[in-house]
């Protein structure tokens, strides 16, 4: 039995869920989105800088005046409430205009009204009245919101080994904010995880006198460090375990449990009209998988789903961003990571079609999901049959358009790819086409970039002789390998297809994935549709006590969730689910950059 030397560290955790931090620019005099709340209010100010007990954080807030009451109200984002203050969101039934919350209470709850910003991308919780009841001082100073909850101290710290793991109980002299500053992942469950918890309370000199912590049941090391006005708790734990934070009142207590995920009460929050945030444990035999998902009503007025990609949509598709930043740049309310991409070339490896325009062509006849504004969805395997035809009738096949997957043959790149093209392989031949006529033919030079004509394209010949000369007239033709997909304006490719028309049809090998990929356990993302038309944007990470699901297990999980059609999306470190400025499924420091995603947008 090993004794730990004690000292401490920061930040907040919510069951098996991590919430990211939103950020919006400071904007004066913005009109609220009155389609979401009765009695439209007028915003006085919005900001993204917050001071909590003198410490600066990034977090979205707003101040507005009610048309009926005439009184100013201050609101904070969900992520600021959960990640920086340590508050809990409770299930709210079917009323998206009211959000039950709890803070250091195991019995009572507070009901906060909700309000949306003008772009309908951030939801605010109106805290003015509750803050007065809690004894907070809240005021706007310039572009920042200042919150002071009062000086607090940790009077005692107790620990004990439970059958399921270790428990640490901190008894405070008054309620105080806490947050989980860091939490690492273990994709296999076989490597250790570390966490850092921060409590806005001083550590009294006698609080650790009787503290004795021993190794075992998941916790491998613990360090508690007093700092000015704060206490930090750092820990190392078995990769199968997680830190679970809960609060109690009478007296105020902060409880840290290091244990495997709990089969807790499912989360079900109607976050906005047509968007419901869910969490639950899905069981497959003896295996249990914590799943986080958004249930989206595609027939909700003003709501739409669209593919999107890194950076501004006008700057091309090459590049990677974190899903949070990508969603905020595109003003998406919610999002999930999308299809595969090349991390080195930072470009898509599969189908993307948006509003009827092909952005990137499918590859390898892999799975796609297609949808329209009427809520129709279709899954299946898809290829494009592309060709260019010369004026004398010679047809030359095109292997792909705007794809990061180079193949032998002729590929096509338009201004959708970006302003320039950098050769992906050696010995490429660059053919510039303007107004359907070949303008130039030249060999690629290593390191050189080539301008993509805005009124044409670059044809890239790889390991073939294109036999095109300047002045040759060309026509580009394209049709789908499955005509049924042509009526769908939006398509996202990834694969494999998991469920089609209610049947599990997963066959990774037929979609040309490698045998190891087909059987490995991993973090998973997926999109599906239920029989009533609801769209599921779902993610899962480790199973309880081990690594994430295999593709076969993921198909069964999606079917248990009610999906009758479902597609596997890119997974692993790419797996990310975003809502209203925050990441729902993982700590934001562990979220990898991605190239594309599927976004939920509200018309403005």
Protein Blocks (a to p, Z undefined) as FASTA:
>chain_A
ZZddddddedddehjbccddddddddehiaddfklpghiaddfbdcfbdceehiacdddd
dddddfklopacddddfklmmmmnopacddehjafkbccddehiakbccdddddddfkop
accddfklmmmmnopacddehjbccddebjaddfbdcddddfkbccdddddfbdcddddf
bdcddfkopaccdddddddddddfklmmmgccdeeehiabdcddddehiacddddddfkb
ccdddddehiaddddddddddddddddddfbghiacddddddehjbccddddddddfkbg
hiacddddehjfklojbdcddfklmmmmnopabdcdfddddfklopaebdddeehiafbd
cehhiacddddfkopacddddddddddddfkopacddfbghiabdcedjddddfklombd
cdfbghiacdddeehiafbdcdddehiacdddfklcddddehiafkpaehiacddddddf
blklmmpmbdcdebdcfbgghiacbdfklnopafklmmmccddddddddfkopacddddd
ddehiacddfklmmmmmmmnopabdcdddehjllccdeehiafkbcfklpccdfbdcddd
ddZZ
